[in-house]
């Protein structure tokens, strides 16, 4: 499209399970691409939400995971409204087709650029970009992103999960 990258805001929203590696890679990639970068930690907002709904902060269940996705979506939509922008989605064809994403969470966007790309192809596209001249100076960070597990647990850096004591509904 030939548009300047300075008009693109890369927004990082580290949560309770964000690793230093993924947090650093997001910032480094934005800097290498010449994007504006902003970080809004979601931990305090999610902790308040847990308090509001009486969710134990150490219960690593679906509420724990989806609450973070939904908080990120709320921030993304509000920031887009603030700056007159669009939210570019990161969900892929596999997630969207199977419904394997948080409702009102990571499947929400104003334009989903990966909607026709299956998850199995995403990693190969990252590797291809790392070895092409398409994004100058990004090879090292793209290679590290490629080497990072594609779906790390939200709780990877957390202590052993406490099992749920909730009884299934009948």
MOGI-V846529 format. One record per residue. PHI is phi in whole degrees, -180 to 180 (NA if undefined). Layout:
# MOGI-V846529
phi=PHI
phi=PHI
This chain:
# MOGI-V846529
phi=NA
phi=75
phi=-83
phi=-69
phi=-76
phi=-62
phi=-82
phi=-101
phi=-100
phi=-94
phi=-113
phi=-101
phi=-130
phi=-63
phi=-119
phi=-65
phi=-109
phi=-66
phi=-89
phi=-60
phi=-64
phi=-70
phi=-63
phi=-65
phi=-60
phi=-62
phi=-70
phi=-63
phi=-63
phi=-60
phi=-64
phi=-63
phi=-85
phi=75
phi=-92
phi=-71
phi=-130
phi=-139
phi=-120
phi=-128
phi=-65
phi=-99
phi=-51
phi=-61
phi=-67
phi=-68
phi=-61
phi=-65
phi=-61
phi=-60
phi=-62
phi=-61
phi=-99
phi=61
phi=-98
phi=-59
phi=-68
phi=-103
phi=-101
phi=-90
phi=-113
phi=-65
phi=-63
phi=-58
phi=-72
phi=-69
phi=-61
phi=-69
phi=-63
phi=-69
phi=-64
phi=-62
phi=-64
phi=-59
phi=-64
phi=-59
phi=-65
phi=-66
phi=-64
phi=-61
phi=-64
phi=-61
phi=-103
phi=71
phi=-112
phi=-119
phi=-93
phi=-87
phi=-77
phi=-117
phi=-65
phi=-109
phi=-56
phi=-62
phi=-64
phi=-69
phi=-68
phi=-89
phi=74
phi=-89
phi=-154
phi=-74
phi=-62
phi=58
phi=-127
phi=-75
phi=-91
phi=-89
phi=-163
phi=-94
phi=-156
phi=-102
phi=-70
phi=-103
phi=-60
phi=-106
phi=-111
phi=-68
phi=-54
phi=-65
phi=-91
phi=-55
phi=-61
phi=-69
phi=-67
phi=-63
phi=-63
phi=-62
phi=-62
phi=-63
phi=-103
phi=-106
phi=-96
phi=-63
phi=-125
phi=-54
phi=83
phi=-106
phi=-56
phi=-65
phi=-71
phi=-66
phi=-65
phi=-67
phi=-63
phi=-59
phi=-78
phi=-83
phi=-53
phi=-71
phi=-136
phi=-64
phi=-62
phi=-62
phi=-109
phi=-52
phi=-94
phi=-99
phi=-65
phi=-52
phi=-63
phi=-84
phi=-75
phi=-72
phi=-104
phi=-73
phi=-94
phi=-63
phi=-75
phi=-100
